[in-house]
Structures are given as C-alpha cells and as structure tokens.
C-alpha cells in the first residue's frame, strides 16, 4: 500500500483520495461498517493508509525517513489491526508463489452429504454408536474412537496408534474433524471417500482386524441395534455396507467452525490479541504458509514432499508413491489441515514433532536430502517441494505465528459414547 500524489494503491486498486472526502474524517482506529460494499472497503483502506503511510512496506523493510513516532509499538499494533479488522476483502495480498491457485482463509462451508449416502438423524445416531463400539474389531477391544477420541480433538495424542494386539501402526492418526471437506483421505490419499476410508480401516488386519462376516455377526448379535438399523434404513437387516454407510454418515457430522478464528472473520475482532493479529499477517505473507495451507480448511488437499521421507533409512516412508507408483510421488504426503493443530500433537505423518519443532524446521526451509554416491542414478530419489525456503523469522515472529495457530482450536465439547456401544449395552 502507498499514498502517491493523492492516490491510494492497494492490492492493485488505485483510488483517488480527492473523491473520498466523505471518508477522510473517519476515525482511523475503527472501521466504517455503515458504508455498503466497495465503499466500505475503500473507507477502511483510507483509514489504514492514514496509519500505515510511512510505517512498513509489504516486506517489512523499514522505509527511508521513517520517524520514531511511526515506528512506535502503539502505531505498529494499530497498523496491523486496521489491516485485518475491515473484512477479508480488505486484507493485504498474500505472499504465494507463481502458479499457486490459492483460496483465502475463511469459515467452513456447509456439509454436503453424497447422494448415495444421504443424511438422516437416525443414520448418524447409528453411526455414532458403531463408531464407539469395540465389537467392530476382531479383538473386540478397539473402536474407531480408540484412534479418534473426541476428548483428544478426534485424534489420539500418540506418535503412532496401536492396532490389533497393540501392534504399533506406521503413521500418526490425524483428526477426523472436518474430514467431510477433504478431497482425499489418509496421509497418502489412498481413499477418495469417507466410505472407502471406513471400509479400509475395518478390513485392515493391522487395525480393526475383522472380516465382513465377523462384523455383521457381531453387530447383529446385539438386540439394540435392530431398532436402530430399522430407523436408519428400510428394515432391520444388518449388512457390512450399511455399517460402513452409517459410520461415514456420522463422521460427516464431526465438523468445527466455532474457533476464535471463525468468530474473528465473522466480525468479533476483539477476540484476537496483538500477537495473534501479527501471526495472522505472518501466516499469510512472510511465513509463506498460504502456498500449501489456504482456504477454509487451511489445506490445499494436495501432496508435497517436505523432506521427511527418511529415504534409504530404516524408517523410510515413500508416502503417495505406494498408491500411485509414480516416481514424482516418492516422499509426498497430503497437506494436513491446520485447524486444531495445537490440540492434535504430535504432528506430521510420522508423529515425531511438536508444533515448536515443526515451526523451527519450516523456518529453516525443512530438511534437504543429499544423494549419496550409490544414489546418483536412483530414479526414486525424492525431491523436496520448491515452495519450501528458509524464512528468516525471528523468535518473536515464531511466537506470534504459534499464537495465531491457537486461534484455530475448536472449543471443547464432551461427547459421551452411546450406551449401545458399551459392552453391556442393550
């Protein structure tokens, strides 16, 4: 943004201040919501210009001739607040690489249920009971909720989850909150629908370790389920497909949208501290997070190599390559949503890192693997994403970025397992 010869330049706009005399007397510390549409945005931008003229440009480099008053902490905080308290359409342009089809951060959309598995309250209630029921596992000791516990933000807080007979699984269990908005599922994207995700987990010998026939027999043996199946479907018949559809229907109801970030973009601007405002600006610009973490879900839904494949080592994980067989997919994993990121540690596909460690690694540009002599002609040697670069963030900036990420936490709500899911249920 700059004020040049009576014109305001911001995000490609050029507004003549001579025609904005109605707004020029506005208090620069507040927005002007009474102006409709574009006029409201222009009024807000003028107010920001009154504060920011001479402060800092979009790269944070101090301008020549900057005065002591302009660099004061009070003016700086007012500058950032004016930028982000006037609606998302007035936010400064983000720093993203060429070719990135980014979407602005914002609230979650409405849930859309597929035509082949439409929503009904009865089906969702049945799915909830099945989700918490350990009888869906071969050992009768593991439920879907074992790895996706609502008390732990629908994750499990472990490096990797325990599967059948306490066998450690290969990857960290991500939260299922907002799973309905994801384009592909699992870290490697091997499922395209929630129904596929449910089926694969149930039949995985290392996880639920049960066959279709065993599952149907276990569920059908519980008298209380007959009434629920009859309410959810055309009759009381228990089938593997109906179990899958019911659990998937329930999972689509596990959504957020009540975080402080959601309320902030809805107009409750006093919910953010100064550090969180600065963190939001860093997230969108200097920290380059929007290259991969954008849109309502804070994820592009794509697959990237962030340098953590451990290629050639005992803990090697080839990621997306195991699904597609394409050499360019070696070491690529799906971009996780950052909603609830501060409540779902440890992080990354291997579950080895706390948030502070992840931020430090991204600040350094993430690990870069170097070919050994025997790997010079290896066609599968992974290539790190070009969007990862050293950031040069200060300790204060890292703290501000971490502060902003706390605003993505959903408020805690206790979810009790339905009585039907308990071993002595009806």
N, C-alpha and C positions, 0 to 999 in steps of 0.2 A: 504494500500500500504506500502511496506517496501523494502529497499535495503539490501540484506543479502548475503554476500560473493560473490558479483558480479552478483547476480541475482535479477531481478525486479519481485516482486509479486504484482499482482493487479487483483481483480475480478477473481481469480482462474488461472491467467496466470502466467507462470514462464519463463521469458525471460533472456537469458544470455547476460549481457551488453558487454561482450568481443566481441560479434559478431555484436555490434551496433555502431562500431566506426564511421561509416558514419554519424550517427545522434548525436553523443555525443558533437559535436561542435556547435550544433544548439543553437540559441539564446533562452534561457529558457522563454522569455517573449512572444514568438509568436509560433503559430502552424506551421506545415510544410505541407501545402496542396498539394505540388508537389509530395509527396510520395503516390503512389496508395494503396488503400485497407488496408490490415493489417499492411503494413509497415508504412503508415501514422499514424495509431493509435499507434503503438509501438513507433514511433518517438515522438509523443505527450506525451505519458506516460513517456518516459525518461525525457522530459523537465519538466514535472510535478514533477518527482522524484527528479530532481536537486533542485527544490524549496521546496518540502514538506518534504524531508528527515530530520527528527528531529523536524518537526513542531507539528502536532497533528495526532493522530490515528483516526479511523473512528468514535469513540465515542466522540471525542472532549476532551478527558482527556490528559493533558499535559504529555509528555514523560519525563522520568528521564534524567537529564543532559541537559535539554533544555536551550539554550543560550538566552541572551537578544536580540541579533540580529534576531534570528529565530522567536521570539515571537513578533517582531515589527509589527505595523499595516500595514506597506508597504508590508512586506513579506506575511502577512496573506491574504491581498486582492489579491495579485498576485497568491497565492496558490489556492484560490477559483476560480479565473478567468481561470487559466490553466486547472482546472478540467473540466470546463463546456464550454470552447470555442474551443474544439477539436472534436466536433461531439458527438452525443448521445451514440454511441458505446463505447466511452471512459469515459462516466460518471461513477462515483463510484457506487457500488452496493447499492440499496436502503435498507432501514430497513422495512421489511414486516414480518408478522407472517407466521409461517409454514402453508402450505396448501393454501395460497393466490395465485390465478392464476392472477398475475398482468401483466399489459402491460405498456411499457414505455410511458411517456408523449411524445406527438408529435403533428404534424399537423393533421388537419381533413382530412378524406378520401373524395373521390368523392361521390357525391349524387347518390344514386341508386333509381330509381322510380320503383314501382311494376308493374308486367306485366298486372295486371287487372286495372291499372290506369296509363298508360304511360304518360310521359310528352309531352306537346306541348306548345309553347309560347301563343297560343290563349287560351288554358285552364287555364294556370297560370294567364293570364290577367283577365279572367273572375273570377277566384277565388279571385284575389286581390280586384276586385270591390265588390264582395259579402262579403269579409272579413270586409270591411269598411262600409257596408250598414246596417243601423239600421232597415230596413224593414224586416230583418231576425228575428226580435224579436216580441213577441206578443204585447209589448208596443210601438213598432216602435221607441224606444229611445235607445236601446242597440245594439251595434255591437260587433263582435268578437274583434275589435280593442279597445273596451272600457276597456277590461281587459288586452289586449296585445298590448299596444301602442308603435309604433316604436320610438317615442320620449323618451320613458322610457325603452329602451332596450328590447322592446317587452314584458314588464310586466306592472304593473300599479302603483307601488310605494306605495300601500296600505297594511295595515296589512292583511285584507281580502277584496276581491272585493265586490262591490254592485251588486246584482242581480235584478230580477224583482221587480218593485216598491221600489227600493232602499233597498231591504232586504239584510242585511249582510250575505255573504256566510260563509261556515265553515272553509275554508282553504285559504292560501295565493296563489295568482295566479303566477305560475312560468313563466319564459320567454319561448316563443315558438322558440326562435332562436336555431338552431341545433336540433330541435325536430325530424328531419328525421333520426338522428343517434341513437335515443333512442330505447331500446328494449321493453319497456312498458311505458304507459303514465298515467298521474295523479299521485299524491303522493302515492296512494295505488295500482297503476298498474292495474286498472280495465279495461283499453283498451290496446289492443295489436297492433293496427294500428292507424294511424292518421285519417283514415276514421271513425273508431269507436269513436275516441275522438270527432270529429266534430259532429257526429250524437248525441252522448250523451249530449253534451252541448246544441245543438239546442232544443232537446226534454225535457231537464231538466226544470220542472216547476219553479224551483227557479232561473234559469239562463235566457235563452232566451225565455222560456215560450211560445212556439209556437207548433202547430201541423204540421204534414206533409202537410195536405191540405191547411192550412192557409199560410204556407210558399210558396208553389207552386203558390197559387193565388196572393200573394203579389209580387213575383218576375215576374210572367207572366204579371202582370198589367203594368209593366214598359216597354215601347216600345223599349228602347235602349238595353234591354237585349236580345231581339230576335236575333239580328245580332250577338251578342257575343256567344250565345249558338250555333248558326249555324256554327260559325267558330271553336268552340271548340269541337263540336260533329257532328254527321251525319246530324242533322237537327236542327231547332229552338225550338223544344219541350222543355219545362221546366219540370223537374221532381225533386223530393226530392233527389234521388240518384245522379243525375247529379250535383246538388248544392253541395252535400257532396264531391263528387269526385273533383270538381273544387276547392273548398276551401282547401282540403287536398293537391292538386297539388301545389297550391300557397304556403302553409305552408312549403312544402319541399324545396322551393327556398329561404327560410329565413335562411341563413346559415352565419357563420362567417368565420374566417380564416385569418383575417387581423390584428390581435392583435400584440402587440410588442413581445409576446412570440412566436407567429408563425414566425415572422420575425427573432427572435433570433435563433431559431432552424434551420432556413434557412440560417444562416451564418452572419446575421447583429449583431455581438456581441457587438458593441458599444452602442446599444440601452438600455442595462441594466446597472443600477447603481451598485455600490458595494453592497449596501443594498439589491437590488433585486437578485443579484447573491447569496448572503448569504441566502436569503429567499428561493430561489430555492433549495439550498442544505438542508436547514431545512425541507422543504416540503417533500423531497424525503427520508430523513433519520431521524433525531432526532424527528421531529414532527409526524412521523408515518402516514402522510396523505395518502400515497400510498396504505395503507391497503384497502381503500374504494374509493379514488379519483385518479384513474390512467387512462392511455390510452389517446387518443386524446380528449375525451370528459371530462376528469377529473372526471369520474364517473364509477363505476363498474356495474351500472344498476341494482344492487341488492337491497334488502330490509333489513334494520337494525333498531334495537331499540337503540336509542341514549339517552334514559331516559326522553323523553319529551311527553309521552303519557298522563300524568296527570291522571293516572289510579285511579278510585274511587272518582274523584273530579268532580265538575260541568262542567269543561272544558275538560273532558276526551275525547280522540280520540283514538280509537282502531286500526286505520290505516289499514294495509293489512288484518287483521283478518276479517274485514267486507266483504272482497272479497272472501277469501278462506275458512273461518270458521275454520281454523287450530289454535289451542291454541298457537303454537310457533310463530304465526304471530302477536300476540297482540302487539301493540305499534310499529310495524315495518313500516318504510316509505322508499320510493325509494331514493337512494342516488342522490342528485341533482348534475348536472354539476356545476363546479366552474367557467366556462367561463362566463364573465360578472358579477361575483359575487359582485363586488364593485359597479355595476350600477343597481343592482336589489334588493337592500334593501327595506323593511325589509326581514329577512331571516327565514328559516325553514318552516315547513308545517303550523305553526300557525302564521307566520309573526310577531313574537314578538321581534325579536332581530336584532340589528345592528351587523356589522361584528366584531367590537371590543369585543362585548359581547360573540359572538359565539367562538372567539378565546380564550377568557378567560375561557369559560366553557370547551372547549376541553383540554385546558392546565391543568385544574383540574380533567379531566377524565370524565366529564359530570355527571349530577345528577344520583344518585343511589337510586331507590325506596326501602323502607323498608316495609316489611309486617307488617300490624297491627294485633292485636290479632284475629280479625274476618276474616283475610285473610290467616291464616296459611294453610288452606286446599283449597285455591282458585286455581283451575286448570288454570285459565286465567291470573293469576298474571304475568305481563310482566318481561322478563329477558333482561337486557341490554347487548349489544354486547360485547363479550370478547375482541374485538380489541381496546376498549376504556380504556386507562390507564392514570394516571397522567403523565404529560410530563416534568414538571420542567423547562419550558422555562423562560428565563429572560425577563425583559421588552424590552430590546434591541432585543432579538430574536423574540418576538412577533411583534415588529415593523418591523423587517426585513421580517417576514412571510407575514404581511399585505402588505408590499411594493411589494413583489413578486406577490401577487394576483392582484395588479393593472395592471400588465402586461398582464392579460387575458382580459382586456377591448377591445371591438371592437371599431374602430373609428366611430364617429357619422356620419350618413348619413340621410339627411331629406327624409322622404317618405310621399308624399302628397296623400291624398285619391283621387281615380279616380272620375271624375265628375259624372259618372253614379251612384256612391254610395251616392251622396248628395241628400237631399230631393227634390230639384228642378232639379235633373239630367234629361238627355234626356230619 
